[in-house]
Amino acid sequence: MSSSYPSQYIDCICTILERFAPTAFHATLPNGKPTVAFVQRKEAHLLEVIQPGDKVAVTICPADFERARIRSMA
């Protein structure tokens, strides 16, 4: 059975613009497009560290470039 949903994730670096929720940030992708970057519970220590202007390493699903998962500081 073939699935049309992409199975490969994309790793890239985003720039944080601002925090708008306890675990979510507005950010920009390397091509300038906006995305929402989320911090997962296992990376909660990053919430105290991330500031506007910081670069973070994220993982993005190719089907939805509007959401990114923050993995670490870049």
PyMOL Python script that loads the backbone (N, CA, C, O; Angstrom):
from pymol import cmd

cmd.read_pdbstr("""\
ATOM      1  N   MET A   1       0.841  -1.179   0.000  1.00  0.00           N
ATOM      2  CA  MET A   1       0.000   0.000   0.000  1.00  0.00           C
ATOM      3  C   MET A   1       0.881   1.237   0.000  1.00  0.00           C
ATOM      4  O   MET A   1       1.756   1.371   0.855  1.00  0.00           O
ATOM      5  N   SER A   2       0.670   2.117  -0.921  1.00  0.00           N
ATOM      6  CA  SER A   2       1.445   3.342  -1.039  1.00  0.00           C
ATOM      7  C   SER A   2       0.705   4.495  -0.370  1.00  0.00           C
ATOM      8  O   SER A   2      -0.502   4.661  -0.547  1.00  0.00           O
ATOM      9  N   SER A   3       1.443   5.286   0.398  1.00  0.00           N
ATOM     10  CA  SER A   3       0.842   6.424   1.081  1.00  0.00           C
ATOM     11  C   SER A   3       1.293   7.710   0.410  1.00  0.00           C
ATOM     12  O   SER A   3       2.456   7.836   0.027  1.00  0.00           O
ATOM     13  N   SER A   4       0.388   8.659   0.266  1.00  0.00           N
ATOM     14  CA  SER A   4       0.755   9.938  -0.323  1.00  0.00           C
ATOM     15  C   SER A   4       1.306  10.898   0.728  1.00  0.00           C
ATOM     16  O   SER A   4       1.778  11.983   0.391  1.00  0.00           O
ATOM     17  N   TYR A   5       1.247  10.499   2.013  1.00  0.00           N
ATOM     18  CA  TYR A   5       1.746  11.352   3.085  1.00  0.00           C
ATOM     19  C   TYR A   5       3.254  11.180   3.200  1.00  0.00           C
ATOM     20  O   TYR A   5       3.729  10.048   3.290  1.00  0.00           O
ATOM     21  N   PRO A   6       4.025  12.270   3.199  1.00  0.00           N
ATOM     22  CA  PRO A   6       5.484  12.153   3.254  1.00  0.00           C
ATOM     23  C   PRO A   6       5.953  11.520   4.564  1.00  0.00           C
ATOM     24  O   PRO A   6       5.421  11.823   5.633  1.00  0.00           O
ATOM     25  N   SER A   7       6.934  10.655   4.475  1.00  0.00           N
ATOM     26  CA  SER A   7       7.443  10.000   5.677  1.00  0.00           C
ATOM     27  C   SER A   7       8.785  10.585   6.121  1.00  0.00           C
ATOM     28  O   SER A   7       9.239  10.306   7.230  1.00  0.00           O
ATOM     29  N   GLN A   8       9.409  11.371   5.292  1.00  0.00           N
ATOM     30  CA  GLN A   8      10.699  11.963   5.639  1.00  0.00           C
ATOM     31  C   GLN A   8      10.499  13.337   6.263  1.00  0.00           C
ATOM     32  O   GLN A   8       9.693  14.135   5.784  1.00  0.00           O
ATOM     33  N   TYR A   9      11.231  13.605   7.325  1.00  0.00           N
ATOM     34  CA  TYR A   9      11.168  14.908   7.975  1.00  0.00           C
ATOM     35  C   TYR A   9      12.342  15.761   7.526  1.00  0.00           C
ATOM     36  O   TYR A   9      13.365  15.239   7.083  1.00  0.00           O
ATOM     37  N   ILE A  10      12.194  17.072   7.643  1.00  0.00           N
ATOM     38  CA  ILE A  10      13.219  18.013   7.229  1.00  0.00           C
ATOM     39  C   ILE A  10      13.796  18.677   8.473  1.00  0.00           C
ATOM     40  O   ILE A  10      13.054  19.180   9.317  1.00  0.00           O
ATOM     41  N   ASP A  11      15.109  18.677   8.583  1.00  0.00           N
ATOM     42  CA  ASP A  11      15.797  19.370   9.669  1.00  0.00           C
ATOM     43  C   ASP A  11      16.363  20.665   9.125  1.00  0.00           C
ATOM     44  O   ASP A  11      16.991  20.672   8.066  1.00  0.00           O
ATOM     45  N   CYS A  12      16.148  21.768   9.841  1.00  0.00           N
ATOM     46  CA  CYS A  12      16.700  23.051   9.413  1.00  0.00           C
ATOM     47  C   CYS A  12      16.852  23.974  10.627  1.00  0.00           C
ATOM     48  O   CYS A  12      16.555  23.591  11.758  1.00  0.00           O
ATOM     49  N   ILE A  13      17.311  25.170  10.371  1.00  0.00           N
ATOM     50  CA  ILE A  13      17.517  26.181  11.407  1.00  0.00           C
ATOM     51  C   ILE A  13      16.488  27.292  11.215  1.00  0.00           C
ATOM     52  O   ILE A  13      16.335  27.817  10.113  1.00  0.00           O
ATOM     53  N   CYS A  14      15.788  27.646  12.283  1.00  0.00           N
ATOM     54  CA  CYS A  14      14.817  28.743  12.257  1.00  0.00           C
ATOM     55  C   CYS A  14      15.313  29.872  13.143  1.00  0.00           C
ATOM     56  O   CYS A  14      16.119  29.657  14.048  1.00  0.00           O
ATOM     57  N   THR A  15      14.828  31.073  12.877  1.00  0.00           N
ATOM     58  CA  THR A  15      15.107  32.232  13.726  1.00  0.00           C
ATOM     59  C   THR A  15      13.843  32.573  14.498  1.00  0.00           C
ATOM     60  O   THR A  15      12.775  32.745  13.911  1.00  0.00           O
ATOM     61  N   ILE A  16      13.969  32.671  15.816  1.00  0.00           N
ATOM     62  CA  ILE A  16      12.831  32.974  16.678  1.00  0.00           C
ATOM     63  C   ILE A  16      12.502  34.460  16.572  1.00  0.00           C
ATOM     64  O   ILE A  16      13.389  35.310  16.662  1.00  0.00           O
ATOM     65  N   LEU A  17      11.216  34.766  16.380  1.00  0.00           N
ATOM     66  CA  LEU A  17      10.756  36.153  16.333  1.00  0.00           C
ATOM     67  C   LEU A  17      10.176  36.588  17.671  1.00  0.00           C
ATOM     68  O   LEU A  17      10.548  37.633  18.206  1.00  0.00           O
ATOM     69  N   GLU A  18       9.255  35.775  18.215  1.00  0.00           N
ATOM     70  CA  GLU A  18       8.619  36.119  19.490  1.00  0.00           C
ATOM     71  C   GLU A  18       7.931  34.892  20.066  1.00  0.00           C
ATOM     72  O   GLU A  18       7.601  33.952  19.343  1.00  0.00           O
ATOM     73  N   ARG A  19       7.719  34.913  21.389  1.00  0.00           N
ATOM     74  CA  ARG A  19       6.927  33.875  22.049  1.00  0.00           C
ATOM     75  C   ARG A  19       5.490  34.364  22.076  1.00  0.00           C
ATOM     76  O   ARG A  19       5.237  35.519  22.418  1.00  0.00           O
ATOM     77  N   PHE A  20       4.541  33.500  21.719  1.00  0.00           N
ATOM     78  CA  PHE A  20       3.140  33.909  21.781  1.00  0.00           C
ATOM     79  C   PHE A  20       2.294  32.972  22.628  1.00  0.00           C
ATOM     80  O   PHE A  20       1.111  33.240  22.837  1.00  0.00           O
ATOM     81  N   ALA A  21       2.863  31.894  23.115  1.00  0.00           N
ATOM     82  CA  ALA A  21       2.190  30.959  24.009  1.00  0.00           C
ATOM     83  C   ALA A  21       3.278  30.344  24.901  1.00  0.00           C
ATOM     84  O   ALA A  21       4.465  30.478  24.602  1.00  0.00           O
ATOM     85  N   PRO A  22       2.890  29.678  25.977  1.00  0.00           N
ATOM     86  CA  PRO A  22       3.912  29.133  26.883  1.00  0.00           C
ATOM     87  C   PRO A  22       4.948  28.225  26.214  1.00  0.00           C
ATOM     88  O   PRO A  22       6.114  28.232  26.611  1.00  0.00           O
ATOM     89  N   THR A  23       4.547  27.451  25.212  1.00  0.00           N
ATOM     90  CA  THR A  23       5.497  26.545  24.552  1.00  0.00           C
ATOM     91  C   THR A  23       5.617  26.786  23.050  1.00  0.00           C
ATOM     92  O   THR A  23       6.133  25.931  22.331  1.00  0.00           O
ATOM     93  N   ALA A  24       5.146  27.943  22.560  1.00  0.00           N
ATOM     94  CA  ALA A  24       5.142  28.190  21.117  1.00  0.00           C
ATOM     95  C   ALA A  24       5.733  29.553  20.777  1.00  0.00           C
ATOM     96  O   ALA A  24       5.581  30.524  21.518  1.00  0.00           O
ATOM     97  N   PHE A  25       6.416  29.593  19.625  1.00  0.00           N
ATOM     98  CA  PHE A  25       7.092  30.792  19.163  1.00  0.00           C
ATOM     99  C   PHE A  25       6.755  31.051  17.701  1.00  0.00           C
ATOM    100  O   PHE A  25       6.578  30.108  16.929  1.00  0.00           O
ATOM    101  N   HIS A  26       6.665  32.312  17.317  1.00  0.00           N
ATOM    102  CA  HIS A  26       6.655  32.652  15.903  1.00  0.00           C
ATOM    103  C   HIS A  26       8.109  32.637  15.461  1.00  0.00           C
ATOM    104  O   HIS A  26       8.981  33.155  16.159  1.00  0.00           O
ATOM    105  N   ALA A  27       8.370  32.044  14.302  1.00  0.00           N
ATOM    106  CA  ALA A  27       9.736  31.917  13.806  1.00  0.00           C
ATOM    107  C   ALA A  27       9.730  32.030  12.286  1.00  0.00           C
ATOM    108  O   ALA A  27       8.675  31.982  11.653  1.00  0.00           O
ATOM    109  N   THR A  28      10.928  32.182  11.705  1.00  0.00           N
ATOM    110  CA  THR A  28      11.053  32.205  10.252  1.00  0.00           C
ATOM    111  C   THR A  28      11.977  31.084   9.804  1.00  0.00           C
ATOM    112  O   THR A  28      12.986  30.791  10.446  1.00  0.00           O
ATOM    113  N   LEU A  29      11.612  30.469   8.693  1.00  0.00           N
ATOM    114  CA  LEU A  29      12.434  29.432   8.075  1.00  0.00           C
ATOM    115  C   LEU A  29      13.578  30.096   7.314  1.00  0.00           C
ATOM    116  O   LEU A  29      13.550  31.310   7.113  1.00  0.00           O
ATOM    117  N   PRO A  30      14.582  29.333   6.887  1.00  0.00           N
ATOM    118  CA  PRO A  30      15.696  29.923   6.136  1.00  0.00           C
ATOM    119  C   PRO A  30      15.265  30.648   4.861  1.00  0.00           C
ATOM    120  O   PRO A  30      15.955  31.565   4.416  1.00  0.00           O
ATOM    121  N   ASN A  31      14.135  30.254   4.265  1.00  0.00           N
ATOM    122  CA  ASN A  31      13.664  30.918   3.044  1.00  0.00           C
ATOM    123  C   ASN A  31      12.801  32.147   3.355  1.00  0.00           C
ATOM    124  O   ASN A  31      12.260  32.765   2.438  1.00  0.00           O
ATOM    125  N   GLY A  32      12.667  32.504   4.633  1.00  0.00           N
ATOM    126  CA  GLY A  32      11.919  33.687   5.026  1.00  0.00           C
ATOM    127  C   GLY A  32      10.452  33.450   5.332  1.00  0.00           C
ATOM    128  O   GLY A  32       9.761  34.364   5.782  1.00  0.00           O
ATOM    129  N   LYS A  33       9.966  32.242   5.098  1.00  0.00           N
ATOM    130  CA  LYS A  33       8.559  31.934   5.365  1.00  0.00           C
ATOM    131  C   LYS A  33       8.322  31.806   6.868  1.00  0.00           C
ATOM    132  O   LYS A  33       9.179  31.301   7.594  1.00  0.00           O
ATOM    133  N   PRO A  34       7.159  32.263   7.335  1.00  0.00           N
ATOM    134  CA  PRO A  34       6.856  32.143   8.764  1.00  0.00           C
ATOM    135  C   PRO A  34       6.438  30.727   9.137  1.00  0.00           C
ATOM    136  O   PRO A  34       5.901  29.988   8.312  1.00  0.00           O
ATOM    137  N   THR A  35       6.687  30.359  10.383  1.00  0.00           N
ATOM    138  CA  THR A  35       6.262  29.073  10.926  1.00  0.00           C
ATOM    139  C   THR A  35       5.999  29.252  12.410  1.00  0.00           C
ATOM    140  O   THR A  35       6.401  30.252  13.005  1.00  0.00           O
ATOM    141  N   VAL A  36       5.328  28.288  12.996  1.00  0.00           N
ATOM    142  CA  VAL A  36       5.126  28.257  14.441  1.00  0.00           C
ATOM    143  C   VAL A  36       6.017  27.147  14.972  1.00  0.00           C
ATOM    144  O   VAL A  36       5.876  25.991  14.573  1.00  0.00           O
ATOM    145  N   ALA A  37       6.932  27.491  15.867  1.00  0.00           N
ATOM    146  CA  ALA A  37       7.879  26.528  16.418  1.00  0.00           C
ATOM    147  C   ALA A  37       7.457  26.170  17.839  1.00  0.00           C
ATOM    148  O   ALA A  37       7.261  27.045  18.682  1.00  0.00           O
ATOM    149  N   PHE A  38       7.320  24.877  18.087  1.00  0.00           N
ATOM    150  CA  PHE A  38       6.882  24.369  19.378  1.00  0.00           C
ATOM    151  C   PHE A  38       8.019  23.674  20.108  1.00  0.00           C
ATOM    152  O   PHE A  38       8.879  23.044  19.493  1.00  0.00           O
ATOM    153  N   VAL A  39       8.010  23.798  21.429  1.00  0.00           N
ATOM    154  CA  VAL A  39       8.956  23.072  22.275  1.00  0.00           C
ATOM    155  C   VAL A  39       8.213  21.882  22.863  1.00  0.00           C
ATOM    156  O   VAL A  39       7.163  22.043  23.484  1.00  0.00           O
ATOM    157  N   GLN A  40       8.758  20.690  22.666  1.00  0.00           N
ATOM    158  CA  GLN A  40       8.152  19.496  23.241  1.00  0.00           C
ATOM    159  C   GLN A  40       8.483  19.400  24.719  1.00  0.00           C
ATOM    160  O   GLN A  40       9.421  20.037  25.197  1.00  0.00           O
ATOM    161  N   ARG A  41       7.708  18.603  25.437  1.00  0.00           N
ATOM    162  CA  ARG A  41       7.897  18.459  26.881  1.00  0.00           C
ATOM    163  C   ARG A  41       9.310  17.991  27.236  1.00  0.00           C
ATOM    164  O   ARG A  41       9.889  18.462  28.215  1.00  0.00           O
ATOM    165  N   LYS A  42       9.872  17.063  26.445  1.00  0.00           N
ATOM    166  CA  LYS A  42      11.205  16.547  26.764  1.00  0.00           C
ATOM    167  C   LYS A  42      12.301  17.603  26.574  1.00  0.00           C
ATOM    168  O   LYS A  42      13.413  17.432  27.074  1.00  0.00           O
ATOM    169  N   GLU A  43      11.998  18.685  25.862  1.00  0.00           N
ATOM    170  CA  GLU A  43      12.949  19.780  25.661  1.00  0.00           C
ATOM    171  C   GLU A  43      12.522  21.024  26.440  1.00  0.00           C
ATOM    172  O   GLU A  43      12.894  22.138  26.070  1.00  0.00           O
ATOM    173  N   ALA A  44      11.757  20.851  27.500  1.00  0.00           N
ATOM    174  CA  ALA A  44      11.193  21.970  28.260  1.00  0.00           C
ATOM    175  C   ALA A  44      12.257  22.916  28.804  1.00  0.00           C
ATOM    176  O   ALA A  44      11.977  24.097  29.009  1.00  0.00           O
ATOM    177  N   HIS A  45      13.470  22.424  29.042  1.00  0.00           N
ATOM    178  CA  HIS A  45      14.546  23.297  29.543  1.00  0.00           C
ATOM    179  C   HIS A  45      14.853  24.438  28.570  1.00  0.00           C
ATOM    180  O   HIS A  45      15.376  25.474  28.979  1.00  0.00           O
ATOM    181  N   LEU A  46      14.535  24.256  27.299  1.00  0.00           N
ATOM    182  CA  LEU A  46      14.782  25.307  26.298  1.00  0.00           C
ATOM    183  C   LEU A  46      13.862  26.509  26.474  1.00  0.00           C
ATOM    184  O   LEU A  46      14.195  27.610  26.034  1.00  0.00           O
ATOM    185  N   LEU A  47      12.715  26.315  27.108  1.00  0.00           N
ATOM    186  CA  LEU A  47      11.763  27.416  27.280  1.00  0.00           C
ATOM    187  C   LEU A  47      12.364  28.575  28.065  1.00  0.00           C
ATOM    188  O   LEU A  47      12.001  29.728  27.833  1.00  0.00           O
ATOM    189  N   GLU A  48      13.274  28.288  28.987  1.00  0.00           N
ATOM    190  CA  GLU A  48      13.914  29.326  29.793  1.00  0.00           C
ATOM    191  C   GLU A  48      15.057  29.999  29.048  1.00  0.00           C
ATOM    192  O   GLU A  48      15.515  31.068  29.450  1.00  0.00           O
ATOM    193  N   VAL A  49      15.520  29.386  27.972  1.00  0.00           N
ATOM    194  CA  VAL A  49      16.714  29.846  27.273  1.00  0.00           C
ATOM    195  C   VAL A  49      16.391  30.635  26.001  1.00  0.00           C
ATOM    196  O   VAL A  49      17.062  31.621  25.697  1.00  0.00           O
ATOM    197  N   ILE A  50      15.376  30.210  25.265  1.00  0.00           N
ATOM    198  CA  ILE A  50      15.079  30.776  23.944  1.00  0.00           C
ATOM    199  C   ILE A  50      14.582  32.214  24.057  1.00  0.00           C
ATOM    200  O   ILE A  50      13.664  32.516  24.821  1.00  0.00           O
ATOM    201  N   GLN A  51      15.212  33.092  23.275  1.00  0.00           N
ATOM    202  CA  GLN A  51      14.862  34.512  23.230  1.00  0.00           C
ATOM    203  C   GLN A  51      14.672  34.931  21.771  1.00  0.00           C
ATOM    204  O   GLN A  51      15.199  34.276  20.872  1.00  0.00           O
ATOM    205  N   PRO A  52      13.923  36.020  21.520  1.00  0.00           N
ATOM    206  CA  PRO A  52      13.802  36.518  20.141  1.00  0.00           C
ATOM    207  C   PRO A  52      15.179  36.773  19.526  1.00  0.00           C
ATOM    208  O   PRO A  52      16.067  37.322  20.179  1.00  0.00           O
ATOM    209  N   GLY A  53      15.345  36.374  18.279  1.00  0.00           N
ATOM    210  CA  GLY A  53      16.612  36.515  17.581  1.00  0.00           C
ATOM    211  C   GLY A  53      17.473  35.271  17.634  1.00  0.00           C
ATOM    212  O   GLY A  53      18.415  35.140  16.853  1.00  0.00           O
ATOM    213  N   ASP A  54      17.167  34.345  18.546  1.00  0.00           N
ATOM    214  CA  ASP A  54      17.945  33.104  18.643  1.00  0.00           C
ATOM    215  C   ASP A  54      17.683  32.210  17.445  1.00  0.00           C
ATOM    216  O   ASP A  54      16.610  32.250  16.842  1.00  0.00           O
ATOM    217  N   LYS A  55      18.684  31.401  17.110  1.00  0.00           N
ATOM    218  CA  LYS A  55      18.548  30.394  16.064  1.00  0.00           C
ATOM    219  C   LYS A  55      18.367  29.046  16.748  1.00  0.00           C
ATOM    220  O   LYS A  55      19.095  28.707  17.682  1.00  0.00           O
ATOM    221  N   VAL A  56      17.387  28.280  16.272  1.00  0.00           N
ATOM    222  CA  VAL A  56      17.102  26.974  16.845  1.00  0.00           C
ATOM    223  C   VAL A  56      17.041  25.925  15.747  1.00  0.00           C
ATOM    224  O   VAL A  56      16.651  26.211  14.615  1.00  0.00           O
ATOM    225  N   ALA A  57      17.432  24.704  16.100  1.00  0.00           N
ATOM    226  CA  ALA A  57      17.325  23.579  15.177  1.00  0.00           C
ATOM    227  C   ALA A  57      15.923  23.009  15.296  1.00  0.00           C
ATOM    228  O   ALA A  57      15.454  22.733  16.400  1.00  0.00           O
ATOM    229  N   VAL A  58      15.248  22.830  14.163  1.00  0.00           N
ATOM    230  CA  VAL A  58      13.876  22.332  14.162  1.00  0.00           C
ATOM    231  C   VAL A  58      13.720  21.162  13.198  1.00  0.00           C
ATOM    232  O   VAL A  58      14.546  20.945  12.312  1.00  0.00           O
ATOM    233  N   THR A  59      12.635  20.415  13.399  1.00  0.00           N
ATOM    234  CA  THR A  59      12.225  19.351  12.493  1.00  0.00           C
ATOM    235  C   THR A  59      10.854  19.730  11.956  1.00  0.00           C
ATOM    236  O   THR A  59       9.970  20.133  12.713  1.00  0.00           O
ATOM    237  N   ILE A  60      10.683  19.597  10.642  1.00  0.00           N
ATOM    238  CA  ILE A  60       9.439  19.976   9.980  1.00  0.00           C
ATOM    239  C   ILE A  60       8.953  18.802   9.135  1.00  0.00           C
ATOM    240  O   ILE A  60       9.744  18.119   8.484  1.00  0.00           O
ATOM    241  N   CYS A  61       7.647  18.580   9.156  1.00  0.00           N
ATOM    242  CA  CYS A  61       7.039  17.601   8.257  1.00  0.00           C
ATOM    243  C   CYS A  61       6.836  18.295   6.911  1.00  0.00           C
ATOM    244  O   CYS A  61       6.301  19.403   6.882  1.00  0.00           O
ATOM    245  N   PRO A  62       7.239  17.689   5.807  1.00  0.00           N
ATOM    246  CA  PRO A  62       7.098  18.335   4.497  1.00  0.00           C
ATOM    247  C   PRO A  62       5.651  18.648   4.121  1.00  0.00           C
ATOM    248  O   PRO A  62       5.414  19.484   3.250  1.00  0.00           O
ATOM    249  N   ALA A  63       4.693  18.002   4.752  1.00  0.00           N
ATOM    250  CA  ALA A  63       3.286  18.252   4.437  1.00  0.00           C
ATOM    251  C   ALA A  63       2.753  19.503   5.134  1.00  0.00           C
ATOM    252  O   ALA A  63       1.699  20.016   4.760  1.00  0.00           O
ATOM    253  N   ASP A  64       3.474  20.001   6.147  1.00  0.00           N
ATOM    254  CA  ASP A  64       2.973  21.134   6.918  1.00  0.00           C
ATOM    255  C   ASP A  64       4.139  22.010   7.370  1.00  0.00           C
ATOM    256  O   ASP A  64       4.682  21.818   8.458  1.00  0.00           O
ATOM    257  N   PHE A  65       4.518  22.966   6.532  1.00  0.00           N
ATOM    258  CA  PHE A  65       5.626  23.861   6.856  1.00  0.00           C
ATOM    259  C   PHE A  65       5.232  24.954   7.848  1.00  0.00           C
ATOM    260  O   PHE A  65       6.067  25.769   8.240  1.00  0.00           O
ATOM    261  N   GLU A  66       3.960  24.971   8.255  1.00  0.00           N
ATOM    262  CA  GLU A  66       3.503  25.995   9.191  1.00  0.00           C
ATOM    263  C   GLU A  66       3.775  25.621  10.637  1.00  0.00           C
ATOM    264  O   GLU A  66       3.579  26.443  11.532  1.00  0.00           O
ATOM    265  N   ARG A  67       4.225  24.390  10.883  1.00  0.00           N
ATOM    266  CA  ARG A  67       4.525  23.936  12.240  1.00  0.00           C
ATOM    267  C   ARG A  67       5.907  23.296  12.264  1.00  0.00           C
ATOM    268  O   ARG A  67       6.249  22.488  11.400  1.00  0.00           O
ATOM    269  N   ALA A  68       6.693  23.671  13.267  1.00  0.00           N
ATOM    270  CA  ALA A  68       8.035  23.116  13.414  1.00  0.00           C
ATOM    271  C   ALA A  68       8.231  22.684  14.861  1.00  0.00           C
ATOM    272  O   ALA A  68       7.679  23.298  15.774  1.00  0.00           O
ATOM    273  N   ARG A  69       9.012  21.636  15.074  1.00  0.00           N
ATOM    274  CA  ARG A  69       9.305  21.125  16.399  1.00  0.00           C
ATOM    275  C   ARG A  69      10.746  21.508  16.743  1.00  0.00           C
ATOM    276  O   ARG A  69      11.676  21.127  16.032  1.00  0.00           O
ATOM    277  N   ILE A  70      10.930  22.252  17.818  1.00  0.00           N
ATOM    278  CA  ILE A  70      12.264  22.690  18.226  1.00  0.00           C
ATOM    279  C   ILE A  70      13.005  21.511  18.870  1.00  0.00           C
ATOM    280  O   ILE A  70      12.503  20.880  19.800  1.00  0.00           O
ATOM    281  N   ARG A  71      14.211  21.228  18.355  1.00  0.00           N
ATOM    282  CA  ARG A  71      15.042  20.136  18.884  1.00  0.00           C
ATOM    283  C   ARG A  71      16.121  20.654  19.818  1.00  0.00           C
ATOM    284  O   ARG A  71      16.407  20.035  20.843  1.00  0.00           O
ATOM    285  N   SER A  72      16.724  21.789  19.472  1.00  0.00           N
ATOM    286  CA  SER A  72      17.836  22.310  20.264  1.00  0.00           C
ATOM    287  C   SER A  72      18.167  23.733  19.821  1.00  0.00           C
ATOM    288  O   SER A  72      17.625  24.241  18.839  1.00  0.00           O
ATOM    289  N   MET A  73      19.061  24.354  20.563  1.00  0.00           N
ATOM    290  CA  MET A  73      19.602  25.650  20.147  1.00  0.00           C
ATOM    291  C   MET A  73      20.568  25.387  18.998  1.00  0.00           C
ATOM    292  O   MET A  73      21.234  24.352  18.979  1.00  0.00           O
ATOM    293  N   ALA A  74      20.653  26.294  18.055  1.00  0.00           N
ATOM    294  CA  ALA A  74      21.552  26.103  16.909  1.00  0.00           C
ATOM    295  C   ALA A  74      22.891  26.772  17.153  1.00  0.00           C
ATOM    296  O   ALA A  74      23.774  26.716  16.297  1.00  0.00           O
TER     297      ALA A  74
END
""", "prot")
cmd.dss("prot")
cmd.show_as("cartoon", "prot")
cmd.util.cbc("prot")
cmd.orient("prot")
